[in-house]
Amino acid sequence: MVPERIEREILIDAPLEVVWAVITQPDHVSGWFSDVAEIDLRAGGKLTLTWKGDDTEQGRVVKVDPPHFFSFRWIRGSATEVRGGNSTLVEFSLSAEGEGTRLRVVETGFSNLDLPEDDQAKDAEEHREGWERELYELREYLRRLEAASDRP
């Protein structure tokens, strides 16, 4: 069975504005998520994420509501334009919690991909594992930023 959504939520010991910058600014995104990021941070803007080994994902920004919400669709396969059957929707929701930030990531649309059901399920599982790893890396990246800013 193909899950319709993946949800992950973490509490980050950093202010809302800092977490917002780290998930939306290309220089930061390339520090925890991809090796190179290009983000036109506006609805309809182009998103390109590249990893070592030339693995590149294309997408489009869907919604930007600073500093609380950011979403994009990213494409599976070699297509260059987003459409319903070739992409999933990733949504980042941020809310202040004490002196930290609660970050919730939801990815949907796996069962609508133009793929056989086994491949849809495999894609969903790879992304479930990937978001666990990426959110850990996000938290570690923020810790490194904080440590660097504490230096005299």
C-alpha positions in Angstrom: 0.0 0.0 0.0 1.3 3.5 -0.9 1.1 6.0 1.9 -0.5 9.3 0.8 1.7 11.4 3.1 4.9 11.5 5.1 5.0 13.7 8.2 7.9 14.6 10.4 8.1 17.2 13.2 11.0 18.4 15.3 11.6 21.0 17.9 14.7 23.1 17.0 16.6 25.1 19.6 16.8 28.2 17.3 14.6 31.2 16.7 11.9 31.1 14.0 13.6 33.6 11.8 16.9 31.6 11.8 15.1 28.3 11.0 13.2 30.1 8.2 16.5 31.4 6.7 18.0 27.9 6.9 15.2 26.2 5.0 14.7 28.9 2.3 18.1 30.5 1.5 20.1 28.6 -1.0 23.4 29.0 0.8 21.9 27.4 3.9 20.0 24.7 2.1 23.2 23.6 0.5 24.6 23.2 4.0 22.1 20.6 5.2 20.0 19.3 2.4 21.6 19.3 -1.1 25.1 20.2 -2.2 23.9 23.0 -4.3 20.5 24.8 -4.2 18.9 27.4 -6.4 15.6 28.8 -5.1 13.5 31.6 -6.6 11.6 32.2 -3.4 8.2 33.2 -4.8 5.2 31.3 -5.9 6.0 29.8 -9.3 9.7 30.3 -8.7 12.1 27.6 -10.0 13.8 25.3 -7.5 16.9 23.2 -8.3 18.6 20.9 -5.8 21.8 19.1 -6.8 23.8 16.4 -5.0 27.2 15.1 -5.6 27.2 12.6 -8.5 25.0 14.9 -10.6 21.7 13.8 -9.0 19.5 16.9 -9.7 15.9 17.5 -8.7 13.9 20.2 -10.3 10.8 21.8 -8.9 8.6 24.8 -8.4 7.8 26.9 -5.4 4.1 26.7 -4.5 3.7 29.0 -1.6 5.8 31.4 0.5 4.5 32.9 3.8 7.5 34.1 5.7 8.5 33.0 8.3 5.8 30.4 8.8 5.2 28.4 5.6 7.1 27.3 2.5 6.1 24.7 0.0 7.4 23.3 -3.3 6.6 20.5 -5.7 9.6 18.5 -6.9 9.7 16.4 -10.1 10.4 12.7 -10.4 12.3 11.7 -13.5 13.6 13.8 -16.3 10.6 16.1 -16.9 11.3 19.9 -16.6 7.8 21.1 -15.8 5.7 20.2 -12.8 2.4 18.4 -13.3 0.2 16.3 -11.1 1.6 12.8 -12.0 5.3 13.6 -11.9 5.7 15.5 -8.6 5.1 15.4 -4.9 4.3 18.4 -2.6 6.7 19.3 0.2 5.3 21.7 2.9 7.4 23.2 5.7 5.4 24.7 8.6 7.2 26.7 11.3 5.9 28.0 14.6 7.6 29.6 17.6 7.7 27.4 20.7 9.3 29.1 23.6 12.7 30.2 22.4 12.8 27.5 19.8 11.0 26.6 16.6 8.7 23.7 15.9 9.2 22.5 12.3 6.7 20.2 10.6 7.5 18.7 7.2 4.7 17.0 5.2 5.2 15.4 1.8 2.1 14.3 -0.2 1.2 12.9 -3.6 3.0 9.5 -3.8 -0.1 7.6 -4.8 -0.7 10.1 -7.7 2.7 9.6 -9.3 2.7 8.1 -12.8 4.5 5.0 -11.6 3.6 1.4 -10.9 2.3 1.0 -7.3 5.5 -0.8 -6.2 7.6 2.1 -7.4 5.3 4.6 -5.7 5.7 2.7 -2.4 9.5 2.6 -2.9 9.6 6.3 -3.5 7.5 7.0 -0.4 9.7 4.8 1.7 12.9 6.4 0.4 11.5 9.8 1.2 10.4 8.8 4.7 13.9 7.7 5.4 15.3 10.7 3.7 13.3 13.2 5.8 14.5 11.5 9.0 18.1 11.9 7.9 17.6 15.4 6.5 15.9 16.8 9.6 18.8 15.4 11.7 21.2 17.1 9.4 19.2 20.3 9.6 19.4 20.3 13.4 23.2 19.6 13.2 23.7 22.4 10.7 21.9 24.8 13.0 24.1 23.7 15.9 27.3 24.3 13.8 25.9 27.8 12.9 25.3 28.6 16.6 28.7 27.3 17.6 30.4 29.5 14.9 28.5 32.6 16.0 29.6 32.0 19.6 33.3 32.3 18.7 35.0 35.5 19.9 
